[in-house]
Every structure is written in C-alpha cells, then in structure tokens.
C-alpha cells in the first residue's frame, strides 16, 4: 500500500473512531474503566509521545511538576490520555515555530488539574463561547479540511463523564491554556 493510501486509511480510521465515540456518548453507552492512575507516568508518557513532533515543528516542549508527589487519581487512563492528547494536538497545531508548550499537573483542594499551555494564536472572544461545541472550528476559512471541530467537544464529554471540569484561559504572553480537573480518589 502506498504511503498516501496508508495516510488516508489512518485518517478514515481516526474519523470512524471519533464518530463511534460521539454516537456512544449520545446514547449514554460509553464505558469507563477507572483505576488508580499515577499522574507522573501519564504526564511523562504524553511528553515522550509528543517530543519528536515538537522538535520537528521547532516548538519547545516542557513538563512542569510540583515538587511534592501528587496523589493518585482514580480515572480511566485511556480516556484521560485521550483528553490530554486532544489538548496537545491543538497546542502543536497552533504553536508557532520557536514558541513553547508546557504540560502541567498540580494538586488543587480535592482534584488534580492537568493543563496544556501553548503560545500560539489564542482564541478570540467571539470563538471562546463556542470552543467546546461540536463541529465548531475557529478557522473560518476552513482551509485545513483534516479537522472537523470535534476534538474539544469530545474532551468535554469525557471529562464530564469522569466527574471532572474542563476549561481554558489565555496564556500570559499569548496563546491558550486548556485544562481539565478530576476529583482525587
């Protein structure tokens, strides 16, 4: 199979999986498999899986951890990583060469908050109210046809299913920081 066909097949598979997930959430049929999750391992595995892509794009990737050990989180690790990958995919996509992306996890009162901060284009006030809606794309020109505006709505659905909260804020100096907070065990 030629490289172009493999890429197209991979994209079709990803799209199919997204549609299945959306149909399952609409039907209330998504299964979660919560277990104790080590936050450090989640962050470092995410870092390792995006390090090469960030180097290729000329974006500095860093991990910020608290000095004290974070409590374990009872969550579905696959779904948690899916949420963080959505944040990372967007951060990489919108980051400018020479900028940075910061991964962070910190303990709040009764939850662990994960965040991905980029120094890209940011989100306009007009787009901000729609960011977590299905099929919403901030790129009005729709020049990039490989994105359907589903990632952040999926992240929001998964986060809520796991009893968490999700949001975003402007990154100081430009860009956007997406975060998801989950209750500790």
Secondary structure, 3 states (H helix, E strand, C coil): CCHHHHHHHHHHHHHHHHHHHHHHHHCCCCCCCCEEECHHHHHHHHHHHHHHHHHHHCCEEEEEECCCCCCCEEECHHHHHHHHHHHHHHHHHHCCCCCEEEEEEEECCCEEEEEEEECCCCCCHHHHCCCCCCCCCCCCCCCCCCCCCCHHHHHHHHHHHCCCEEEEEECCCCCEEEEEEEECC
